[in-house]
Amino acid sequence: MKRIAMVVAFAAMISAAGCTSMTPKQQGTASGAAIGAVAGAGIVSLAGGSAWTGAAVGLVAGGVAGHIKGSNEEKKQQQQGNKQP
């Protein structure tokens, strides 16, 4: 099970790194979801629970957090773009 989780985590990181044409909001959502899923699965499996449940909860929580962070980054970029002459 741990080997599968590591393979999935590695694949998620590689696929997230290849998303150069995405907006900051999309990148944040995808990265947050991937990191949240891996973290959730790891934490819950260490605590003795179902890794799949932890991955699902982490996926949603990480996706939401990443979306919020990406939205804030887009707003900053837009504000900086409006300030330049």
Summary of the structure (lengths in Angstrom):
residues: 85
radius of gyration: 15.5
end to end distance: 55.4
largest distance: 57.2
contacts: 256
relative contact order: 0.16
helix: 85%
strand: 0%
